Each structure stands twice: as structure tokens, then as C-alpha cells.
Amino acid sequence: MRRESENDTSGFRDFTVHREKIAKALYWLKANNPYYENIIIDDEILKSLPQNGSI
């Protein structure tokens, strides 16, 4: 995923993804936030994310 940089209007900035951190955050939200209690977390989609890299 790339987002236009606020400091450099001519380029973009990469977002680094850590699959384990995203999964932990989603499971924590599901367990601790009533707005997330009914979401379905698809482990196959999580597995498609890089372990530590840009998307």
C-alpha cells in the first residue's frame, strides 16, 4: 500500500506490514471491543499478508 507523502508531493511513501502484529491487533479488538465482536477474521487473508514487508 502506498500513500502520498505529505512532505514530498512528488512521491509516495511505503507502508510496512507485519502480519503477526495485524493478526494480534484484530483478535484483541474482537475480544475487547464490542464494535468488533461480530467480525469474522479470515486467517487465509491474513496469511496472504507479508510477514514483514510492503504491500
N, CA, C and O atoms as a Maestro MAE file, in Angstrom:
{
 s_m_m2io_version
 :::
 2.0.0
}

f_m_ct {
 s_m_title
 :::
 protein
 m_atom[220] {
  # First column is atom index #
  i_m_mmod_type
  r_m_x_coord
  r_m_y_coord
  r_m_z_coord
  i_m_residue_number
  s_m_chain_name
  s_m_pdb_residue_name
  s_m_pdb_atom_name
  i_m_atomic_number
  :::
  1 25 0.861 -1.159 0.000 1 A "MET " " N  " 7
  2 3 0.000 0.000 0.000 1 A "MET " " CA " 6
  3 2 0.907 1.221 0.000 1 A "MET " " C  " 6
  4 15 1.933 1.248 0.680 1 A "MET " " O  " 8
  5 25 0.528 2.204 -0.750 2 A "ARG " " N  " 7
  6 3 1.320 3.428 -0.800 2 A "ARG " " CA " 6
  7 2 0.407 4.609 -0.572 2 A "ARG " " C  " 6
  8 15 -0.730 4.643 -1.041 2 A "ARG " " O  " 8
  9 25 0.926 5.569 0.153 3 A "ARG " " N  " 7
  10 3 0.178 6.792 0.429 3 A "ARG " " CA " 6
  11 2 1.023 7.974 0.000 3 A "ARG " " C  " 6
  12 15 2.238 7.990 0.197 3 A "ARG " " O  " 8
  13 25 0.380 8.946 -0.576 4 A "GLU " " N  " 7
  14 3 1.118 10.127 -0.983 4 A "GLU " " CA " 6
  15 2 1.719 10.787 0.254 4 A "GLU " " C  " 6
  16 15 1.031 11.011 1.250 4 A "GLU " " O  " 8
  17 25 2.988 11.089 0.176 5 A "SER " " N  " 7
  18 3 3.700 11.688 1.294 5 A "SER " " CA " 6
  19 2 3.280 13.143 1.471 5 A "SER " " C  " 6
  20 15 3.153 13.881 0.494 5 A "SER " " O  " 8
  21 25 3.068 13.548 2.705 6 A "GLU " " N  " 7
  22 3 2.706 14.931 2.982 6 A "GLU " " CA " 6
  23 2 3.890 15.871 2.757 6 A "GLU " " C  " 6
  24 15 3.703 17.032 2.394 6 A "GLU " " O  " 8
  25 25 5.098 15.374 2.970 7 A "ASN " " N  " 7
  26 3 6.286 16.212 2.852 7 A "ASN " " CA " 6
  27 2 6.836 16.258 1.434 7 A "ASN " " C  " 6
  28 15 7.515 17.217 1.065 7 A "ASN " " O  " 8
  29 25 6.555 15.248 0.648 8 A "ASP " " N  " 7
  30 3 7.097 15.168 -0.700 8 A "ASP " " CA " 6
  31 2 5.936 14.904 -1.658 8 A "ASP " " C  " 6
  32 15 5.521 13.758 -1.833 8 A "ASP " " O  " 8
  33 25 5.418 15.954 -2.270 9 A "THR " " N  " 7
  34 3 4.246 15.813 -3.129 9 A "THR " " CA " 6
  35 2 4.547 15.080 -4.427 9 A "THR " " C  " 6
  36 15 3.620 14.700 -5.142 9 A "THR " " O  " 8
  37 25 5.821 14.872 -4.750 10 A "SER " " N  " 7
  38 3 6.159 14.184 -5.997 10 A "SER " " CA " 6
  39 2 6.254 12.675 -5.837 10 A "SER " " C  " 6
  40 15 6.372 11.964 -6.835 10 A "SER " " O  " 8
  41 25 6.206 12.177 -4.642 11 A "GLY " " N  " 7
  42 3 6.390 10.745 -4.437 11 A "GLY " " CA " 6
  43 2 5.384 10.136 -3.497 11 A "GLY " " C  " 6
  44 15 4.429 10.780 -3.062 11 A "GLY " " O  " 8
  45 25 5.618 8.903 -3.201 12 A "PHE " " N  " 7
  46 3 4.761 8.158 -2.296 12 A "PHE " " CA " 6
  47 2 5.613 7.527 -1.208 12 A "PHE " " C  " 6
  48 15 6.824 7.367 -1.357 12 A "PHE " " O  " 8
  49 25 4.969 7.180 -0.133 13 A "ARG " " N  " 7
  50 3 5.653 6.547 0.987 13 A "ARG " " CA " 6
  51 2 5.112 5.134 1.147 13 A "ARG " " C  " 6
  52 15 3.898 4.931 1.103 13 A "ARG " " O  " 8
  53 25 5.991 4.155 1.331 14 A "ASP " " N  " 7
  54 3 5.582 2.758 1.524 14 A "ASP " " CA " 6
  55 2 5.070 2.535 2.936 14 A "ASP " " C  " 6
  56 15 5.536 3.164 3.885 14 A "ASP " " O  " 8
  57 25 4.107 1.633 3.064 15 A "PHE " " N  " 7
  58 3 3.635 1.175 4.360 15 A "PHE " " CA " 6
  59 2 4.160 -0.234 4.570 15 A "PHE " " C  " 6
  60 15 3.977 -1.100 3.714 15 A "PHE " " O  " 8
  61 25 4.807 -0.469 5.696 16 A "THR " " N  " 7
  62 3 5.312 -1.789 6.019 16 A "THR " " CA " 6
  63 2 4.272 -2.529 6.846 16 A "THR " " C  " 6
  64 15 3.687 -1.974 7.776 16 A "THR " " O  " 8
  65 25 4.052 -3.795 6.490 17 A "VAL " " N  " 7
  66 3 3.050 -4.628 7.149 17 A "VAL " " CA " 6
  67 2 3.751 -5.736 7.915 17 A "VAL " " C  " 6
  68 15 4.669 -6.377 7.403 17 A "VAL " " O  " 8
  69 25 3.313 -5.955 9.139 18 A "HIS " " N  " 7
  70 3 3.794 -7.063 9.958 18 A "HIS " " CA " 6
  71 2 2.576 -7.945 10.239 18 A "HIS " " C  " 6
  72 15 1.738 -7.612 11.077 18 A "HIS " " O  " 8
  73 25 2.489 -9.062 9.535 19 A "ARG " " N  " 7
  74 3 1.306 -9.927 9.601 19 A "ARG " " CA " 6
  75 2 0.925 -10.291 11.041 19 A "ARG " " C  " 6
  76 15 -0.248 -10.209 11.407 19 A "ARG " " O  " 8
  77 25 1.890 -10.687 11.846 20 A "GLU " " N  " 7
  78 3 1.602 -11.107 13.213 20 A "GLU " " CA " 6
  79 2 1.009 -9.963 14.043 20 A "GLU " " C  " 6
  80 15 0.091 -10.179 14.834 20 A "GLU " " O  " 8
  81 25 1.529 -8.762 13.862 21 A "LYS " " N  " 7
  82 3 1.013 -7.610 14.617 21 A "LYS " " CA " 6
  83 2 -0.420 -7.281 14.206 21 A "LYS " " C  " 6
  84 15 -1.247 -6.942 15.053 21 A "LYS " " O  " 8
  85 25 -0.716 -7.379 12.912 22 A "ILE " " N  " 7
  86 3 -2.082 -7.124 12.447 22 A "ILE " " CA " 6
  87 2 -3.028 -8.166 13.011 22 A "ILE " " C  " 6
  88 15 -4.113 -7.826 13.484 22 A "ILE " " O  " 8
  89 25 -2.633 -9.435 12.968 23 A "ALA " " N  " 7
  90 3 -3.478 -10.509 13.488 23 A "ALA " " CA " 6
  91 2 -3.724 -10.324 14.988 23 A "ALA " " C  " 6
  92 15 -4.860 -10.446 15.446 23 A "ALA " " O  " 8
  93 25 -2.678 -10.033 15.748 24 A "LYS " " N  " 7
  94 3 -2.845 -9.826 17.190 24 A "LYS " " CA " 6
  95 2 -3.779 -8.662 17.482 24 A "LYS " " C  " 6
  96 15 -4.616 -8.740 18.381 24 A "LYS " " O  " 8
  97 25 -3.634 -7.582 16.719 25 A "ALA " " N  " 7
  98 3 -4.493 -6.414 16.924 25 A "ALA " " CA " 6
  99 2 -5.948 -6.741 16.616 25 A "ALA " " C  " 6
  100 15 -6.841 -6.346 17.366 25 A "ALA " " O  " 8
  101 25 -6.198 -7.456 15.522 26 A "LEU " " N  " 7
  102 3 -7.574 -7.822 15.175 26 A "LEU " " CA " 6
  103 2 -8.202 -8.725 16.223 26 A "LEU " " C  " 6
  104 15 -9.348 -8.514 16.618 26 A "LEU " " O  " 8
  105 25 -7.462 -9.730 16.676 27 A "TYR " " N  " 7
  106 3 -8.000 -10.635 17.701 27 A "TYR " " CA " 6
  107 2 -8.223 -9.910 19.023 27 A "TYR " " C  " 6
  108 15 -9.181 -10.202 19.738 27 A "TYR " " O  " 8
  109 25 -7.339 -8.963 19.352 28 A "TRP " " N  " 7
  110 3 -7.524 -8.176 20.577 28 A "TRP " " CA " 6
  111 2 -8.780 -7.315 20.464 28 A "TRP " " C  " 6
  112 15 -9.580 -7.256 21.397 28 A "TRP " " O  " 8
  113 25 -8.951 -6.652 19.327 29 A "LEU " " N  " 7
  114 3 -10.149 -5.833 19.124 29 A "LEU " " CA " 6
  115 2 -11.410 -6.678 19.220 29 A "LEU " " C  " 6
  116 15 -12.391 -6.269 19.842 29 A "LEU " " O  " 8
  117 25 -11.387 -7.849 18.609 30 A "LYS " " N  " 7
  118 3 -12.561 -8.733 18.643 30 A "LYS " " CA " 6
  119 2 -12.901 -9.126 20.077 30 A "LYS " " C  " 6
  120 15 -14.077 -9.214 20.428 30 A "LYS " " O  " 8
  121 25 -11.905 -9.359 20.895 31 A "ALA " " N  " 7
  122 3 -12.120 -9.791 22.280 31 A "ALA " " CA " 6
  123 2 -12.455 -8.640 23.220 31 A "ALA " " C  " 6
  124 15 -13.104 -8.849 24.245 31 A "ALA " " O  " 8
  125 25 -12.022 -7.429 22.886 32 A "ASN " " N  " 7
  126 3 -12.117 -6.331 23.838 32 A "ASN " " CA " 6
  127 2 -12.956 -5.129 23.406 32 A "ASN " " C  " 6
  128 15 -13.147 -4.199 24.189 32 A "ASN " " O  " 8
  129 25 -13.448 -5.137 22.193 33 A "ASN " " N  " 7
  130 3 -14.208 -4.002 21.696 33 A "ASN " " CA " 6
  131 2 -15.560 -4.495 21.166 33 A "ASN " " C  " 6
  132 15 -15.599 -5.301 20.237 33 A "ASN " " O  " 8
  133 25 -16.644 -4.028 21.736 34 A "PRO " " N  " 7
  134 3 -17.958 -4.527 21.316 34 A "PRO " " CA " 6
  135 2 -18.277 -4.250 19.844 34 A "PRO " " C  " 6
  136 15 -19.081 -4.967 19.250 34 A "PRO " " O  " 8
  137 25 -17.673 -3.242 19.254 35 A "TYR " " N  " 7
  138 3 -17.911 -2.968 17.837 35 A "TYR " " CA " 6
  139 2 -17.269 -4.014 16.922 35 A "TYR " " C  " 6
  140 15 -17.637 -4.117 15.752 35 A "TYR " " O  " 8
  141 25 -16.331 -4.776 17.433 36 A "TYR " " N  " 7
  142 3 -15.628 -5.790 16.643 36 A "TYR " " CA " 6
  143 2 -16.055 -7.212 16.999 36 A "TYR " " C  " 6
  144 15 -15.566 -8.162 16.387 36 A "TYR " " O  " 8
  145 25 -16.951 -7.384 17.967 37 A "GLU " " N  " 7
  146 3 -17.258 -8.728 18.443 37 A "GLU " " CA " 6
  147 2 -17.883 -9.636 17.397 37 A "GLU " " C  " 6
  148 15 -17.769 -10.857 17.504 37 A "GLU " " O  " 8
  149 25 -18.539 -9.074 16.390 38 A "ASN " " N  " 7
  150 3 -19.205 -9.902 15.384 38 A "ASN " " CA " 6
  151 2 -18.445 -10.004 14.065 38 A "ASN " " C  " 6
  152 15 -18.965 -10.552 13.093 38 A "ASN " " O  " 8
  153 25 -17.227 -9.483 14.022 39 A "ILE " " N  " 7
  154 3 -16.470 -9.601 12.777 39 A "ILE " " CA " 6
  155 2 -15.936 -11.025 12.628 39 A "ILE " " C  " 6
  156 15 -15.737 -11.739 13.611 39 A "ILE " " O  " 8
  157 25 -15.714 -11.409 11.399 40 A "ILE " " N  " 7
  158 3 -15.115 -12.707 11.102 40 A "ILE " " CA " 6
  159 2 -13.704 -12.436 10.598 40 A "ILE " " C  " 6
  160 15 -13.514 -11.722 9.614 40 A "ILE " " O  " 8
  161 25 -12.726 -13.004 11.273 41 A "ILE " " N  " 7
  162 3 -11.330 -12.834 10.887 41 A "ILE " " CA " 6
  163 2 -10.955 -14.011 10.002 41 A "ILE " " C  " 6
  164 15 -10.977 -15.160 10.445 41 A "ILE " " O  " 8
  165 25 -10.615 -13.730 8.767 42 A "ASP " " N  " 7
  166 3 -10.278 -14.768 7.789 42 A "ASP " " CA " 6
  167 2 -8.772 -15.019 7.833 42 A "ASP " " C  " 6
  168 15 -7.982 -14.197 7.371 42 A "ASP " " O  " 8
  169 25 -8.388 -16.161 8.393 43 A "ASP " " N  " 7
  170 3 -6.970 -16.486 8.520 43 A "ASP " " CA " 6
  171 2 -6.283 -16.645 7.170 43 A "ASP " " C  " 6
  172 15 -5.086 -16.384 7.055 43 A "ASP " " O  " 8
  173 25 -7.022 -17.071 6.149 44 A "GLU " " N  " 7
  174 3 -6.428 -17.195 4.818 44 A "GLU " " CA " 6
  175 2 -6.033 -15.824 4.272 44 A "GLU " " C  " 6
  176 15 -4.992 -15.689 3.630 44 A "GLU " " O  " 8
  177 25 -6.850 -14.818 4.521 45 A "ILE " " N  " 7
  178 3 -6.495 -13.467 4.080 45 A "ILE " " CA " 6
  179 2 -5.301 -12.949 4.884 45 A "ILE " " C  " 6
  180 15 -4.402 -12.313 4.332 45 A "ILE " " O  " 8
  181 25 -5.299 -13.224 6.180 46 A "LEU " " N  " 7
  182 3 -4.144 -12.810 6.987 46 A "LEU " " CA " 6
  183 2 -2.863 -13.464 6.475 46 A "LEU " " C  " 6
  184 15 -1.812 -12.824 6.429 46 A "LEU " " O  " 8
  185 25 -2.948 -14.737 6.089 47 A "LYS " " N  " 7
  186 3 -1.767 -15.443 5.578 47 A "LYS " " CA " 6
  187 2 -1.270 -14.849 4.268 47 A "LYS " " C  " 6
  188 15 -0.104 -15.023 3.912 47 A "LYS " " O  " 8
  189 25 -2.146 -14.147 3.546 48 A "SER " " N  " 7
  190 3 -1.722 -13.552 2.277 48 A "SER " " CA " 6
  191 2 -0.908 -12.264 2.486 48 A "SER " " C  " 6
  192 15 -0.278 -11.772 1.550 48 A "SER " " O  " 8
  193 25 -0.921 -11.727 3.698 49 A "LEU " " N  " 7
  194 3 -0.130 -10.533 4.001 49 A "LEU " " CA " 6
  195 2 1.332 -10.926 4.190 49 A "LEU " " C  " 6
  196 15 1.622 -12.042 4.621 49 A "LEU " " O  " 8
  197 25 2.254 -10.020 3.871 50 A "PRO " " N  " 7
  198 3 3.662 -10.342 4.097 50 A "PRO " " CA " 6
  199 2 3.965 -10.406 5.592 50 A "PRO " " C  " 6
  200 15 3.352 -9.698 6.391 50 A "PRO " " O  " 8
  201 25 4.913 -11.259 5.957 51 A "GLN " " N  " 7
  202 3 5.287 -11.347 7.371 51 A "GLN " " CA " 6
  203 2 5.923 -10.050 7.840 51 A "GLN " " C  " 6
  204 15 5.705 -9.614 8.970 51 A "GLN " " O  " 8
  205 25 6.700 -9.446 6.977 52 A "ASN " " N  " 7
  206 3 7.358 -8.184 7.313 52 A "ASN " " CA " 6
  207 2 7.762 -7.529 6.001 52 A "ASN " " C  " 6
  208 15 8.876 -7.729 5.517 52 A "ASN " " O  " 8
  209 25 6.857 -6.750 5.427 53 A "GLY " " N  " 7
  210 3 7.183 -6.125 4.151 53 A "GLY " " CA " 6
  211 2 6.099 -5.176 3.690 53 A "GLY " " C  " 6
  212 15 5.090 -4.987 4.370 53 A "GLY " " O  " 8
  213 25 6.312 -4.590 2.549 54 A "SER " " N  " 7
  214 3 5.373 -3.633 1.983 54 A "SER " " CA " 6
  215 2 4.274 -4.347 1.211 54 A "SER " " C  " 6
  216 15 4.467 -5.433 0.664 54 A "SER " " O  " 8
  217 25 3.118 -3.698 1.186 55 A "ILE " " N  " 7
  218 3 2.026 -4.219 0.362 55 A "ILE " " CA " 6
  219 2 1.635 -3.161 -0.644 55 A "ILE " " C  " 6
  220 15 0.729 -3.380 -1.449 55 A "ILE " " O  " 8
  :::
 }
 m_bond[219] {
  # First column is bond index #
  i_m_from
  i_m_to
  i_m_order
  :::
  1 1 2 1
  2 2 3 1
  3 3 4 2
  4 3 5 1
  5 5 6 1
  6 6 7 1
  7 7 8 2
  8 7 9 1
  9 9 10 1
  10 10 11 1
  11 11 12 2
  12 11 13 1
  13 13 14 1
  14 14 15 1
  15 15 16 2
  16 15 17 1
  17 17 18 1
  18 18 19 1
  19 19 20 2
  20 19 21 1
  21 21 22 1
  22 22 23 1
  23 23 24 2
  24 23 25 1
  25 25 26 1
  26 26 27 1
  27 27 28 2
  28 27 29 1
  29 29 30 1
  30 30 31 1
  31 31 32 2
  32 31 33 1
  33 33 34 1
  34 34 35 1
  35 35 36 2
  36 35 37 1
  37 37 38 1
  38 38 39 1
  39 39 40 2
  40 39 41 1
  41 41 42 1
  42 42 43 1
  43 43 44 2
  44 43 45 1
  45 45 46 1
  46 46 47 1
  47 47 48 2
  48 47 49 1
  49 49 50 1
  50 50 51 1
  51 51 52 2
  52 51 53 1
  53 53 54 1
  54 54 55 1
  55 55 56 2
  56 55 57 1
  57 57 58 1
  58 58 59 1
  59 59 60 2
  60 59 61 1
  61 61 62 1
  62 62 63 1
  63 63 64 2
  64 63 65 1
  65 65 66 1
  66 66 67 1
  67 67 68 2
  68 67 69 1
  69 69 70 1
  70 70 71 1
  71 71 72 2
  72 71 73 1
  73 73 74 1
  74 74 75 1
  75 75 76 2
  76 75 77 1
  77 77 78 1
  78 78 79 1
  79 79 80 2
  80 79 81 1
  81 81 82 1
  82 82 83 1
  83 83 84 2
  84 83 85 1
  85 85 86 1
  86 86 87 1
  87 87 88 2
  88 87 89 1
  89 89 90 1
  90 90 91 1
  91 91 92 2
  92 91 93 1
  93 93 94 1
  94 94 95 1
  95 95 96 2
  96 95 97 1
  97 97 98 1
  98 98 99 1
  99 99 100 2
  100 99 101 1
  101 101 102 1
  102 102 103 1
  103 103 104 2
  104 103 105 1
  105 105 106 1
  106 106 107 1
  107 107 108 2
  108 107 109 1
  109 109 110 1
  110 110 111 1
  111 111 112 2
  112 111 113 1
  113 113 114 1
  114 114 115 1
  115 115 116 2
  116 115 117 1
  117 117 118 1
  118 118 119 1
  119 119 120 2
  120 119 121 1
  121 121 122 1
  122 122 123 1
  123 123 124 2
  124 123 125 1
  125 125 126 1
  126 126 127 1
  127 127 128 2
  128 127 129 1
  129 129 130 1
  130 130 131 1
  131 131 132 2
  132 131 133 1
  133 133 134 1
  134 134 135 1
  135 135 136 2
  136 135 137 1
  137 137 138 1
  138 138 139 1
  139 139 140 2
  140 139 141 1
  141 141 142 1
  142 142 143 1
  143 143 144 2
  144 143 145 1
  145 145 146 1
  146 146 147 1
  147 147 148 2
  148 147 149 1
  149 149 150 1
  150 150 151 1
  151 151 152 2
  152 151 153 1
  153 153 154 1
  154 154 155 1
  155 155 156 2
  156 155 157 1
  157 157 158 1
  158 158 159 1
  159 159 160 2
  160 159 161 1
  161 161 162 1
  162 162 163 1
  163 163 164 2
  164 163 165 1
  165 165 166 1
  166 166 167 1
  167 167 168 2
  168 167 169 1
  169 169 170 1
  170 170 171 1
  171 171 172 2
  172 171 173 1
  173 173 174 1
  174 174 175 1
  175 175 176 2
  176 175 177 1
  177 177 178 1
  178 178 179 1
  179 179 180 2
  180 179 181 1
  181 181 182 1
  182 182 183 1
  183 183 184 2
  184 183 185 1
  185 185 186 1
  186 186 187 1
  187 187 188 2
  188 187 189 1
  189 189 190 1
  190 190 191 1
  191 191 192 2
  192 191 193 1
  193 193 194 1
  194 194 195 1
  195 195 196 2
  196 195 197 1
  197 197 198 1
  198 198 199 1
  199 199 200 2
  200 199 201 1
  201 201 202 1
  202 202 203 1
  203 203 204 2
  204 203 205 1
  205 205 206 1
  206 206 207 1
  207 207 208 2
  208 207 209 1
  209 209 210 1
  210 210 211 1
  211 211 212 2
  212 211 213 1
  213 213 214 1
  214 214 215 1
  215 215 216 2
  216 215 217 1
  217 217 218 1
  218 218 219 1
  219 219 220 2
  :::
 }
}
